Amino acid sequence: MDGTAATVVVGTTETGEPGTAAIVTNSGTAQNAVFDFVIPRGATGPTGATGSTGATGPAGATGSTGATGATGATGATGPEGTITPAAAVPDVEATPTPDEVGTTLNALLASLRAAGFLAT
């Protein structure tokens, strides 16, 4: 030996298939070793205990509207209402005065109120 110290470093480490042997190879030299490892993966262990329930996530988007349901049966016809005719209002002359138009309009409105067509 000439007194030069040897070096050893770890090169790569890979996972091998379960049940295979571990392998160590020197990808360097005898004086400057680089050890590469292949370590087999262990067998799958038993399933662990169930953990606690996590927080509720955000609500999802609203789905589309479903189809319209069938139409229900037609209900009974209600009672007939009573129609009270409004009192007659005379026609306005061909060239009425503003007072005549106002009087005729007020008479028409009073007639419609009396017949129940306008609120009082």
N, CA, C and O atoms as a MOPAC input file, in Angstrom:
PM7 MOZYME 1SCF
protein

 N      0.84300 1    -1.17500 1     0.00000 1
 C      0.00000 1     0.00000 1     0.00000 1
 C      0.88300 1     1.23000 1     0.00000 1
 O      1.97600 1     1.26800 1     0.56400 1
 N      0.35700 1     2.20200 1    -0.64700 1
 C      1.16000 1     3.41700 1    -0.73400 1
 C      0.72200 1     4.47700 1     0.25900 1
 O      1.28700 1     5.57000 1     0.23800 1
 N     -0.27000 1     4.22200 1     1.14500 1
 C     -0.66500 1     5.15400 1     2.18500 1
 C     -1.82400 1     6.05000 1     1.82100 1
 O     -2.22600 1     6.88300 1     2.63400 1
 N     -2.37600 1     5.91200 1     0.63100 1
 C     -3.52700 1     6.73200 1     0.26200 1
 C     -4.76900 1     6.10000 1     0.85700 1
 O     -5.00700 1     4.90200 1     0.69900 1
 N     -5.57500 1     6.92900 1     1.55800 1
 C     -6.78600 1     6.40400 1     2.21400 1
 C     -7.87000 1     6.13200 1     1.17600 1
 O     -8.02900 1     6.89100 1     0.22000 1
 N     -8.60300 1     5.05700 1     1.37100 1
 C     -9.72500 1     4.72400 1     0.49500 1
 C    -10.93800 1     5.53000 1     0.93500 1
 O    -11.03100 1     5.94500 1     2.09000 1
 N    -11.88900 1     5.75400 1    -0.01300 1
 C    -13.14300 1     6.44500 1     0.32300 1
 C    -14.29700 1     5.51300 1     0.03900 1
 O    -14.24500 1     4.66200 1    -0.85000 1
 N    -15.35300 1     5.70600 1     0.83700 1
 C    -16.58300 1     4.93200 1     0.64000 1
 C    -17.73600 1     5.91900 1     0.71600 1
 O    -17.86400 1     6.64300 1     1.70300 1
 N    -18.57900 1     5.96100 1    -0.31300 1
 C    -19.77300 1     6.81700 1    -0.31100 1
 C    -20.96200 1     5.97600 1    -0.74300 1
 O    -20.82000 1     4.95400 1    -1.41400 1
 N    -22.16000 1     6.44600 1    -0.33100 1
 C    -23.38600 1     5.77300 1    -0.74600 1
 C    -23.80800 1     6.36700 1    -2.07900 1
 O    -23.87000 1     7.58500 1    -2.24000 1
 N    -24.09400 1     5.49500 1    -3.02600 1
 C    -24.54200 1     5.92800 1    -4.35500 1
 C    -26.06700 1     5.99100 1    -4.39600 1
 O    -26.66400 1     6.91400 1    -3.84300 1
 N    -26.68900 1     5.03100 1    -5.04000 1
 C    -28.14100 1     5.01700 1    -5.17200 1
 C    -28.74000 1     4.01900 1    -4.21100 1
 O    -28.08400 1     3.07300 1    -3.77600 1
 N    -30.01900 1     4.25100 1    -3.88200 1
 C    -30.76900 1     3.29700 1    -3.07300 1
 C    -32.09200 1     3.08100 1    -3.78300 1
 O    -32.82000 1     4.03900 1    -4.04200 1
 N    -32.40900 1     1.84100 1    -4.09900 1
 C    -33.64200 1     1.50600 1    -4.79500 1
 C    -34.41800 1     0.49300 1    -3.98300 1
 O    -33.86600 1    -0.21100 1    -3.13700 1
 N    -35.73100 1     0.43100 1    -4.26200 1
 C    -36.58600 1    -0.55100 1    -3.59600 1
 C    -36.79800 1    -1.71500 1    -4.54400 1
 O    -37.23300 1    -1.53500 1    -5.68200 1
 N    -36.48600 1    -2.91600 1    -4.06200 1
 C    -36.68000 1    -4.12400 1    -4.86600 1
 C    -38.03300 1    -4.75400 1    -4.56900 1
 O    -38.77400 1    -4.27700 1    -3.70900 1
 N    -38.34300 1    -5.81000 1    -5.27400 1
 C    -39.61800 1    -6.52400 1    -5.09300 1
 C    -39.59800 1    -7.30500 1    -3.78800 1
 O    -38.54300 1    -7.76400 1    -3.35100 1
 N    -40.77500 1    -7.45900 1    -3.15800 1
 C    -40.83600 1    -8.23200 1    -1.91700 1
 C    -40.33400 1    -9.66600 1    -2.14300 1
 O    -40.56700 1   -10.25800 1    -3.19800 1
 N    -39.65600 1   -10.20000 1    -1.15700 1
 C    -39.18400 1   -11.58600 1    -1.22500 1
 C    -37.85500 1   -11.75700 1    -1.92500 1
 O    -37.32200 1   -12.86700 1    -1.92800 1
 N    -37.28000 1   -10.69500 1    -2.53000 1
 C    -35.97000 1   -10.80900 1    -3.18200 1
 C    -34.88500 1   -10.46700 1    -2.17200 1
 O    -35.16300 1    -9.88800 1    -1.12200 1
 N    -33.65700 1   -10.82400 1    -2.49300 1
 C    -32.53000 1   -10.56200 1    -1.59500 1
 C    -32.06300 1    -9.12400 1    -1.72500 1
 O    -32.19400 1    -8.51600 1    -2.78700 1
 N    -31.51100 1    -8.57500 1    -0.63200 1
 C    -30.90300 1    -7.25200 1    -0.67800 1
 C    -29.61800 1    -7.33600 1    -1.48400 1
 O    -28.91200 1    -8.34400 1    -1.43100 1
 N    -29.30900 1    -6.27400 1    -2.23500 1
 C    -28.10900 1    -6.27500 1    -3.09000 1
 C    -27.31800 1    -4.99900 1    -2.81900 1
 O    -27.88900 1    -3.91200 1    -2.72700 1
 N    -25.99000 1    -5.14100 1    -2.69200 1
 C    -25.09600 1    -3.99400 1    -2.58900 1
 C    -24.02800 1    -4.19300 1    -3.65500 1
 O    -23.36100 1    -5.22700 1    -3.69200 1
 N    -23.87200 1    -3.20200 1    -4.51900 1
 C    -22.83900 1    -3.27700 1    -5.56800 1
 C    -21.96500 1    -2.03900 1    -5.47500 1
 O    -22.41300 1    -0.97900 1    -5.03800 1
 N    -20.71700 1    -2.18200 1    -5.89000 1
 C    -19.77700 1    -1.07100 1    -5.89900 1
 C    -19.70200 1    -0.56400 1    -7.32900 1
 O    -19.16000 1    -1.23400 1    -8.20800 1
 N    -20.25900 1     0.64500 1    -7.55800 1
 C    -20.18000 1     1.21400 1    -8.90100 1
 C    -18.95800 1     2.11700 1    -9.04200 1
 O    -18.77300 1     2.76300 1   -10.07300 1
 N    -18.11900 1     2.15900 1    -7.99200 1
 C    -16.88300 1     2.95200 1    -8.03800 1
 C    -15.68900 1     2.02800 1    -8.25200 1
 O    -15.76900 1     1.07000 1    -9.02000 1
 N    -14.59100 1     2.31700 1    -7.57600 1
 C    -13.35900 1     1.52200 1    -7.68200 1
 C    -13.02600 1     0.95400 1    -6.31100 1
 O    -13.70200 1     1.26200 1    -5.33000 1
 N    -11.99800 1     0.13200 1    -6.23700 1
 C    -11.58300 1    -0.43700 1    -4.95500 1
 C    -11.06300 1     0.66600 1    -4.04200 1
 O    -11.22600 1     0.57600 1    -2.82500 1
 N    -10.44500 1     1.70200 1    -4.59300 1
 C     -9.89000 1     2.80500 1    -3.80900 1
 C    -10.95400 1     3.85600 1    -3.48400 1
 O    -10.88700 1     4.47400 1    -2.42100 1
 N    -11.94600 1     4.08000 1    -4.37800 1
 C    -13.01400 1     5.07500 1    -4.20300 1
 C    -14.35700 1     4.37000 1    -4.42800 1
 O    -14.95300 1     4.46900 1    -5.50000 1
 N    -14.81500 1     3.66300 1    -3.40200 1
 C    -16.01600 1     2.83500 1    -3.52300 1
 C    -17.27200 1     3.70000 1    -3.50800 1
 O    -17.37400 1     4.66700 1    -2.75400 1
 N    -18.23600 1     3.32200 1    -4.37000 1
 C    -19.56700 1     3.93300 1    -4.38800 1
 C    -20.53800 1     2.76600 1    -4.27300 1
 O    -20.70700 1     1.99300 1    -5.21600 1
 N    -21.17400 1     2.64300 1    -3.11100 1
 C    -22.06500 1     1.51400 1    -2.87100 1
 C    -23.49200 1     1.87200 1    -3.28400 1
 O    -24.05200 1     2.86700 1    -2.82200 1
 N    -24.06700 1     1.05600 1    -4.15200 1
 C    -25.45400 1     1.18600 1    -4.59000 1
 C    -26.23900 1     0.06500 1    -3.93200 1
 O    -25.82000 1    -1.09300 1    -3.95000 1
 N    -27.40500 1     0.42000 1    -3.34000 1
 C    -28.20800 1    -0.53300 1    -2.57800 1
 C    -29.54100 1    -0.80100 1    -3.26700 1
 O    -30.16300 1     0.10500 1    -3.82000 1
 N    -29.97100 1    -2.07000 1    -3.22300 1
 C    -31.32700 1    -2.46500 1    -3.61100 1
 C    -31.87700 1    -3.20400 1    -2.39900 1
 O    -31.40500 1    -4.28500 1    -2.04700 1
 N    -32.89500 1    -2.59500 1    -1.75700 1
 C    -33.49700 1    -3.15900 1    -0.54600 1
 C    -34.91200 1    -3.60800 1    -0.90100 1
 O    -35.69900 1    -2.79900 1    -1.39000 1
 N    -35.25900 1    -4.88000 1    -0.66700 1
 C    -36.60500 1    -5.33000 1    -1.03400 1
 C    -37.69000 1    -4.68900 1    -0.16700 1
 O    -37.51700 1    -4.45800 1     1.02900 1
 N    -38.79000 1    -4.42000 1    -0.81400 1
 C    -39.95000 1    -3.87900 1    -0.10300 1
 C    -40.52500 1    -4.97600 1     0.78300 1
 O    -40.58800 1    -6.13800 1     0.38300 1
 N    -40.94200 1    -4.60200 1     1.98700 1
 C    -41.53200 1    -5.56000 1     2.91100 1
 C    -42.96300 1    -5.90200 1     2.51100 1
 O    -43.56400 1    -5.24400 1     1.66200 1
 N    -43.48700 1    -6.93500 1     3.13600 1
 C    -44.87100 1    -7.34600 1     2.87500 1
 C    -45.83300 1    -6.28100 1     3.41700 1
 O    -45.50600 1    -5.55400 1     4.35500 1
 N    -46.99000 1    -6.20700 1     2.82800 1
 C    -48.00400 1    -5.26200 1     3.28600 1
 C    -48.48100 1    -5.66500 1     4.66600 1
 O    -48.79700 1    -6.82900 1     4.91200 1
 N    -48.52800 1    -4.70000 1     5.55600 1
 C    -48.96000 1    -4.95400 1     6.92100 1
 C    -50.47300 1    -4.98100 1     7.02400 1
 O    -51.17000 1    -4.71300 1     6.04500 1
 N    -50.98600 1    -5.30400 1     8.20700 1
 C    -52.43300 1    -5.35500 1     8.39500 1
 C    -53.03000 1    -3.94100 1     8.32600 1
 O    -52.34600 1    -2.94600 1     8.56200 1
 N    -54.29800 1    -3.88800 1     8.00300 1
 C    -55.00000 1    -2.60700 1     7.93600 1
 C    -55.10300 1    -2.02200 1     9.32900 1
 O    -55.43800 1    -2.71800 1    10.28700 1
 N    -54.81400 1    -0.74400 1     9.43200 1
 C    -54.88000 1    -0.06600 1    10.71900 1
 C    -56.32500 1     0.28300 1    11.08800 1
 O    -57.25100 1     0.10300 1    10.29800 1
 N    -56.48100 1     0.78500 1    12.31100 1
 C    -57.80500 1     1.18200 1    12.80900 1
 C    -58.32300 1     2.36600 1    12.00300 1
 O    -57.54900 1     3.17000 1    11.48500 1
 N    -59.63200 1     2.45600 1    11.90800 1
 C    -60.25900 1     3.56300 1    11.18900 1
 C    -60.04600 1     4.84700 1    11.96500 1
 O    -60.25500 1     4.89300 1    13.17700 1
 N    -59.63400 1     5.87800 1    11.27000 1
 C    -59.41300 1     7.17100 1    11.90200 1
 C    -60.72500 1     7.90800 1    12.11900 1
 O    -61.77900 1     7.46600 1    11.66300 1
 N    -60.65400 1     9.02400 1    12.81100 1
 C    -61.85700 1     9.81900 1    13.06900 1
 C    -62.32500 1    10.48800 1    11.78000 1
 O    -61.55000 1    10.69300 1    10.84600 1
 N    -63.59200 1    10.81600 1    11.75700 1
 C    -64.17500 1    11.45500 1    10.57600 1
 C    -63.64200 1    12.86800 1    10.44500 1
 O    -63.56800 1    13.61100 1    11.42400 1
 N    -63.27500 1    13.22800 1     9.24100 1
 C    -62.76700 1    14.57200 1     8.97500 1
 C    -63.89000 1    15.58900 1     8.88500 1
 O    -65.06800 1    15.23700 1     8.95100 1
 N    -63.51700 1    16.84700 1     8.73500 1
 C    -64.48900 1    17.93800 1     8.62700 1
 C    -65.30300 1    17.78800 1     7.34400 1
 O    -64.82100 1    17.24500 1     6.34900 1
 N    -66.53200 1    18.27100 1     7.37900 1
 C    -67.39400 1    18.23700 1     6.20600 1
 C    -66.85800 1    19.19700 1     5.16000 1
 O    -66.49700 1    20.33000 1     5.47800 1
 N    -66.80700 1    18.75700 1     3.93900 1
 C    -66.32700 1    19.59500 1     2.84700 1
 C    -67.40300 1    20.56700 1     2.38900 1
 O    -68.53500 1    20.50900 1     2.86900 1
 N    -67.06400 1    21.45600 1     1.46900 1
 C    -68.03500 1    22.44200 1     0.98700 1
 C    -69.15500 1    21.76400 1     0.19400 1
 O    -68.96600 1    20.68600 1    -0.36900 1
 N    -70.30800 1    22.40500 1     0.16000 1
 C    -71.45100 1    21.87500 1    -0.58500 1
 C    -71.15400 1    21.92200 1    -2.07700 1
 O    -70.52400 1    22.86000 1    -2.56700 1
 N    -71.60500 1    20.92300 1    -2.77800 1
 C    -71.43600 1    20.89200 1    -4.22800 1
 C    -72.44000 1    21.79000 1    -4.93100 1
 O    -73.32600 1    22.36300 1    -4.29800 1
 N    -72.29900 1    21.90400 1    -6.21200 1
 C    -73.19900 1    22.73200 1    -7.02400 1
 C    -74.59200 1    22.12500 1    -7.04200 1
 O    -74.75000 1    20.90900 1    -6.93200 1
 N    -75.59800 1    22.97400 1    -7.17900 1
 C    -76.98100 1    22.52000 1    -7.25800 1
 C    -77.18900 1    21.78000 1    -8.57600 1
 O    -76.76100 1    22.23400 1    -9.63700 1
 N    -77.84500 1    20.65000 1    -8.48500 1
 C    -78.11200 1    19.85900 1    -9.68200 1
 C    -79.19800 1    20.48200 1   -10.53700 1
 O    -79.83700 1    21.45300 1   -10.13000 1
 N    -79.40300 1    19.93500 1   -11.70000 1
 C    -80.41600 1    20.46400 1   -12.61100 1
 C    -81.81000 1    20.13200 1   -12.09800 1
 O    -81.99100 1    19.18700 1   -11.33000 1
 N    -82.78600 1    20.91200 1   -12.52700 1
 C    -84.17300 1    20.71900 1   -12.11400 1
 C    -84.72300 1    19.46100 1   -12.76400 1
 O    -84.49200 1    19.19600 1   -13.94400 1
 N    -85.44500 1    18.70200 1   -11.97800 1
 C    -86.02600 1    17.46000 1   -12.49200 1
 C    -87.22300 1    17.72900 1   -13.39000 1
 O    -87.64900 1    18.87100 1   -13.56100 1
 N    -87.74900 1    16.66800 1   -13.95300 1
 C    -88.88700 1    16.77400 1   -14.86500 1
 C    -90.12400 1    17.23100 1   -14.09800 1
 O    -90.24300 1    16.98700 1   -12.89700 1
 N    -91.03700 1    17.88900 1   -14.79400 1
 C    -92.29400 1    18.33900 1   -14.20600 1
 C    -93.18200 1    17.13200 1   -13.95900 1
 O    -93.29200 1    16.24000 1   -14.80000 1
 N    -93.80700 1    17.11800 1   -12.80400 1
 C    -94.69400 1    16.01600 1   -12.45600 1
 C    -95.98900 1    16.06900 1   -13.25100 1
 O    -96.25800 1    17.02600 1   -13.97700 1
 N    -96.77800 1    15.02100 1   -13.09700 1
 C    -98.04700 1    14.92600 1   -13.81300 1
 C    -99.01700 1    15.99400 1   -13.31200 1
 O    -98.95300 1    16.40100 1   -12.15100 1
 N    -99.91500 1    16.44800 1   -14.18900 1
 C   -100.92700 1    17.43400 1   -13.82000 1
 C   -101.97500 1    16.76900 1   -12.94700 1
 O   -102.42400 1    15.65800 1   -13.23000 1
 N   -102.35600 1    17.45800 1   -11.88800 1
 C   -103.36400 1    16.92600 1   -10.97800 1
 C   -104.75800 1    17.01000 1   -11.58300 1
 O   -104.96500 1    17.60700 1   -12.63900 1
 N   -105.70200 1    16.39700 1   -10.88800 1
 C   -107.09500 1    16.38200 1   -11.35600 1
 C   -107.66300 1    17.79000 1   -11.30500 1
 O   -107.25600 1    18.60200 1   -10.47500 1
 N   -108.60900 1    18.07800 1   -12.19900 1
 C   -109.27100 1    19.37800 1   -12.23000 1
 C   -110.26000 1    19.46000 1   -11.07900 1
 O   -111.03500 1    18.53400 1   -10.84200 1
 N   -110.22400 1    20.56500 1   -10.37600 1
 C   -111.12600 1    20.76100 1    -9.24600 1
 C   -112.53300 1    21.10000 1    -9.70300 1
 O   -112.78600 1    21.33600 1   -10.88500 1
 N   -113.43800 1    21.11700 1    -8.74100 1
 C   -114.84100 1    21.42600 1    -9.03500 1
 C   -114.97500 1    22.87900 1    -9.45800 1
 O   -114.19400 1    23.73600 1    -9.04500 1
 N   -115.97600 1    23.14100 1   -10.28600 1
 C   -116.24800 1    24.50400 1   -10.72700 1
 C   -116.93400 1    25.25600 1    -9.59600 1
 O   -117.84100 1    24.73200 1    -8.94900 1
 N   -116.50300 1    26.46600 1    -9.36700 1
 C   -117.07400 1    27.28200 1    -8.30500 1
 C   -118.44400 1    27.82700 1    -8.69000 1
 O   -118.87100 1    27.69600 1    -9.83700 1
 N   -119.13400 1    28.44100 1    -7.72200 1
 C   -120.47600 1    28.96800 1    -7.98900 1
 C   -120.42700 1    30.15100 1    -8.94700 1
 O   -119.41900 1    30.85300 1    -9.03400 1
 N   -121.51500 1    30.36100 1    -9.65600 1
 C   -121.59900 1    31.49900 1   -10.56500 1
 C   -121.78300 1    32.76600 1    -9.77100 1
 O   -122.48000 1    32.79200 1    -8.75700 1
 N   -121.13900 1    33.82700 1   -10.25200 1
 C   -121.31100 1    35.11200 1    -9.60100 1
 C   -122.52300 1    35.83600 1   -10.17000 1
 O   -123.00800 1    35.50600 1   -11.25200 1
 N   -123.00000 1    36.81900 1    -9.43200 1
 C   -124.12700 1    37.62900 1    -9.86800 1
 C   -123.59600 1    38.91400 1   -10.45300 1
 O   -122.80300 1    39.61700 1    -9.82700 1
 N   -124.03600 1    39.21500 1   -11.65200 1
 C   -123.62100 1    40.46300 1   -12.30000 1
 C   -124.77000 1    41.45200 1   -12.19000 1
 O   -125.89300 1    41.19900 1   -12.62800 1
 N   -124.44500 1    42.58000 1   -11.58900 1
 C   -125.43500 1    43.64700 1   -11.47700 1
 C   -125.12500 1    44.66800 1   -12.55000 1
 O   -124.04500 1    45.25800 1   -12.54700 1
 N   -126.05400 1    44.88700 1   -13.47100 1
 C   -125.76100 1    45.86600 1   -14.52500 1
 C   -125.63000 1    47.27000 1   -13.93800 1
 O   -126.32300 1    47.63800 1   -12.99000 1
 N   -124.73400 1    48.02600 1   -14.52500 1
 C   -124.57100 1    49.42100 1   -14.10900 1
 C   -125.69100 1    50.25100 1   -14.71500 1
 O   -126.23500 1    49.91700 1   -15.76800 1
 N   -126.02200 1    51.32600 1   -14.03900 1
 C   -127.06900 1    52.22300 1   -14.54300 1
 C   -126.61100 1    52.86700 1   -15.84000 1
 O   -125.42400 1    53.12200 1   -16.04100 1
 N   -127.55400 1    53.12200 1   -16.69700 1
 C   -127.25400 1    53.75900 1   -17.98500 1
 C   -126.79400 1    55.19300 1   -17.76300 1
 O   -127.29900 1    55.88700 1   -16.88100 1
 N   -125.84100 1    55.62600 1   -18.56200 1
 C   -125.35200 1    56.99900 1   -18.53100 1
 C   -125.57800 1    57.54800 1   -19.93200 1
 O   -125.15500 1    56.92800 1   -20.90800 1
 N   -126.24200 1    58.71000 1   -20.05500 1
 C   -126.53000 1    59.24800 1   -21.39200 1
 C   -125.25100 1    59.61900 1   -22.13600 1
 O   -124.25900 1    60.00900 1   -21.52000 1
 N   -125.27400 1    59.49600 1   -23.45800 1
 C   -124.14900 1    59.88900 1   -24.29800 1
 C   -123.93300 1    61.39500 1   -24.21600 1
 O   -124.86300 1    62.15500 1   -23.94100 1
 N   -122.71100 1    61.80900 1   -24.45500 1
 C   -122.37200 1    63.22700 1   -24.47800 1
 C   -122.74600 1    63.75800 1   -25.85800 1
 O   -122.59300 1    63.06100 1   -26.86200 1
 N   -123.23900 1    65.00100 1   -25.90100 1
 C   -123.60400 1    65.63200 1   -27.17500 1
 C   -122.37900 1    65.74900 1   -28.07700 1
 O   -121.25100 1    65.54000 1   -27.62900 1
 N   -122.59600 1    66.07500 1   -29.32600 1
 C   -121.52100 1    66.13300 1   -30.31800 1
 C   -120.44100 1    67.13700 1   -29.94000 1
 O   -119.26300 1    66.86600 1   -30.17100 1
 N   -120.78400 1    68.25600 1   -29.38400 1
 C   -119.78800 1    69.25300 1   -28.97400 1
 C   -120.07100 1    69.64600 1   -27.52900 1
 O   -120.62600 1    70.71300 1   -27.26600 1
 N   -119.68000 1    68.76800 1   -26.58100 1
 C   -119.99200 1    69.04600 1   -25.18800 1
 C   -119.08400 1    70.13000 1   -24.61100 1
 O   -117.99300 1    70.38200 1   -25.12400 1
 N   -119.53200 1    70.73700 1   -23.58400 1
 C   -118.70600 1    71.69000 1   -22.84200 1
 C   -117.87200 1    70.88400 1   -21.85300 1
 O   -118.19800 1    69.73400 1   -21.55800 1
 N   -116.81800 1    71.47000 1   -21.34900 1
 C   -116.02900 1    70.76200 1   -20.34200 1
 C   -116.85200 1    70.36800 1   -19.12800 1
 O   -116.60600 1    69.31000 1   -18.54900 1
 N   -117.80600 1    71.17000 1   -18.72500 1
 C   -118.65400 1    70.82100 1   -17.58400 1
 C   -119.49700 1    69.59400 1   -17.89200 1
 O   -119.68000 1    68.74000 1   -17.02500 1
 N   -120.01900 1    69.49100 1   -19.12700 1
 C   -120.83800 1    68.34000 1   -19.51000 1
 C   -119.99400 1    67.06200 1   -19.51400 1
 O   -120.45700 1    66.00500 1   -19.08600 1
 N   -118.77000 1    67.16500 1   -19.99300 1
 C   -117.87700 1    65.98900 1   -19.99500 1
 C   -117.60700 1    65.55800 1   -18.55800 1
 O   -117.66500 1    64.36400 1   -18.26200 1
 N   -117.31700 1    66.49000 1   -17.66100 1
 C   -117.05700 1    66.16900 1   -16.26600 1
 C   -118.27100 1    65.55500 1   -15.59800 1
 O   -118.13000 1    64.58600 1   -14.85200 1
 N   -119.44500 1    66.08300 1   -15.84000 1
 C   -120.67100 1    65.56900 1   -15.24800 1
 C   -120.94500 1    64.15100 1   -15.74300 1
 O   -121.28600 1    63.27200 1   -14.95100 1
 N   -120.79800 1    63.92500 1   -17.05400 1
 C   -121.04700 1    62.60300 1   -17.61900 1
 C   -120.03000 1    61.58600 1   -17.09300 1
 O   -120.38800 1    60.44300 1   -16.80900 1
 N   -118.78300 1    61.98800 1   -16.96500 1
 C   -117.75900 1    61.09300 1   -16.45200 1
 C   -118.05700 1    60.72800 1   -14.99400 1
 O   -117.95300 1    59.56100 1   -14.61700 1
 N   -118.41700 1    61.69100 1   -14.19600 1
 C   -118.74200 1    61.40800 1   -12.80000 1
 C   -119.95400 1    60.49300 1   -12.69300 1
 O   -119.99100 1    59.62900 1   -11.81700 1
 N   -120.94500 1    60.66300 1   -13.56400 1
 C   -122.12700 1    59.79700 1   -13.55300 1
 C   -121.73100 1    58.37000 1   -13.91700 1
 O   -122.21400 1    57.41700 1   -13.30600 1
 N   -120.85300 1    58.21800 1   -14.91100 1
 C   -120.39000 1    56.89200 1   -15.32100 1
 C   -119.62800 1    56.20900 1   -14.17500 1
 O   -119.86300 1    55.03400 1   -13.89300 1
 N   -118.71900 1    56.93600 1   -13.51600 1
 C   -117.96300 1    56.35500 1   -12.40100 1
 C   -118.89200 1    55.95500 1   -11.26700 1
 O   -118.70300 1    54.89200 1   -10.67400 1
 N   -119.89400 1    56.77400 1   -10.94500 1
 C   -120.84300 1    56.45500 1    -9.87700 1
 C   -121.64000 1    55.21200 1   -10.23200 1
 O   -121.92200 1    54.39000 1    -9.36000 1
 N   -122.00700 1    55.06200 1   -11.49900 1
 C   -122.75200 1    53.89400 1   -11.93600 1
 C   -121.90900 1    52.61400 1   -11.79400 1
 O   -122.40600 1    51.58200 1   -11.34200 1
 N   -120.63400 1    52.69800 1   -12.18400 1
 C   -119.74300 1    51.53600 1   -12.09500 1
 C   -119.48300 1    51.15100 1   -10.62500 1
 O   -119.37000 1    49.96900 1   -10.30000 1
 N   -119.39200 1    52.15200 1    -9.75000 1
 C   -119.19800 1    51.86000 1    -8.32900 1
 C   -120.43800 1    51.18500 1    -7.75300 1
 O   -120.33800 1    50.21600 1    -7.00100 1
 N   -121.59400 1    51.70500 1    -8.11200 1
 C   -122.83800 1    51.13800 1    -7.60100 1
 C   -123.01700 1    49.68900 1    -8.05300 1
 O   -123.60200 1    48.88400 1    -7.32900 1
 N   -122.51600 1    49.35000 1    -9.25000 1
 C   -122.64300 1    47.99900 1    -9.75400 1
 C   -121.55100 1    47.08100 1    -9.21300 1
 O   -121.58300 1    45.87800 1    -9.47200 1
 N   -120.58500 1    47.62200 1    -8.46700 1
 C   -119.54000 1    46.80500 1    -7.87800 1
 C   -118.33300 1    46.59800 1    -8.77900 1
 O   -117.47600 1    45.76600 1    -8.48000 1
 N   -118.25200 1    47.34800 1    -9.88400 1
 C   -117.10200 1    47.19100 1   -10.77200 1
 C   -115.91800 1    48.05600 1   -10.34700 1
 O   -114.77900 1    47.77400 1   -10.72100 1
 N   -116.17900 1    49.10400 1    -9.56900 1
 C   -115.10500 1    49.94600 1    -9.05500 1
 C   -115.23200 1    50.02800 1    -7.55100 1
 O   -116.33500 1    50.03000 1    -7.00500 1
 N   -114.10300 1    50.09400 1    -6.89500 1
 C   -114.13100 1    50.21800 1    -5.43700 1
 C   -114.60600 1    51.61600 1    -5.07300 1
 O   -114.40300 1    52.57400 1    -5.81900 1
 N   -115.22800 1    51.71000 1    -3.93900 1
 C   -115.71700 1    53.03100 1    -3.48600 1
 C   -114.68900 1    53.70100 1    -2.61800 1
 O   -114.91400 1    54.81400 1    -2.14200 1

